[in-house]
Amino acid sequence: MSNRFLRWVDTWIEENIPPGANFDIESHEVKTKRLSEKLFAEAAAANFTNFETEEERERVTPLVLAAVSDSRDFDIDAYHLKSQLARENEDGD
């Protein structure tokens, strides 16, 4: 088990897969596969050995899937309403 690699994976996921980033253009499984391949390509560029990455492949894929499946969405309507209320409060109304 490579704890160094798993820490790197956690950081990579945080930096590359924001919450609610999947807009259902592609399925979670397809996006997971695509991003997992990108992750492993970048791991090789970050000087992780093939042994380290292949050893952890089973643990990494579910982490990527969980990040991709995160369904927290940005509610644009709520944002506009809060902005409008804030502007009204600033005007002294």
PyMOL commands that set and color helices and strands:
alter all, ss='L'
color gray80, all
select helices_A, chain A and resi 3-16+28-45+50-69+76-90
alter helices_A, ss='H'
color red, helices_A
deselect
rebuild
show_as cartoon
